[in-house]
Amino acid sequence: MADEPLIRDRELASPAFVRDLRLFLTQTAEVMAAISETGSGPDGFAGRLQSQELSSQFGLSVNRARACLRVAEYLYSRCSELGFEADEAVTQIATVAAGLDEPIDLDEYRRNAVASILSFKREFEVARAIATAISDAPHFINVNGTWAVKVVRISDGEIIKVPVIGLSIAWHDGLGNNHEAFLQMSEGNWADFKEKIETLSSNRRELDTLL
């Protein structure tokens, strides 16, 4: 693993990768700093929101912003995977850049900017650790609910107005598939549900002594 290069030959044989790498390495110091700051957050580099923010901040097209962030994420992940120090990785990147068909000379500010992007980003790493911990089983994505009143006529003709909450619960399985379930609860069901959640929350607090 230690002898493996940061950027593999198969990436350099891809015109699309080389194009995106060139785009990334020729950005201004301000764009590079923004990319580094983006990657420092729990959501990391790549994503629709990150691309849109970088695009609107610096006037890049969304596609170009997305390409830069995608390359940054790739380089950061490879650097982390191989255990490279940022300076060591930057040296390799500078060598690759100088060897392109249209060479790129990474000056000092760009070297420093790339080193900042590749430096350890704790919030991102913690978020990835949490994702790894739950990735081998179905795990929660989102829940939404809406209260409504349903009208039911009972046997003596009286109209009963029943508050009902409709819930949708979305989850992700370990194979990369999303799922969603829909269910309804009466007020009694909802009270029982909240009680179980409160019990689980209390149980979570008992873990604090182990953390």
Salt bridges, closest charged atoms under 4 A:
GLU4 OE2 - ARG78 NH2 2.84
GLU11 OE1 - ARG8 NE 3.24
GLU11 OE2 - ARG10 NE 3.80
ASP20 OD1 - ARG19 NE 3.18
ASP20 OD2 - ARG70 NH2 3.01
GLU81 OE2 - ARG78 NH1 3.46
ASP107 OD2 - ARG110 NH1 3.83
GLU125 OE2 - ARG128 NH2 3.24
ASP173 OD2 - HIS179 NE2 2.83
ASP208 OD1 - ARG204 NH1 2.77
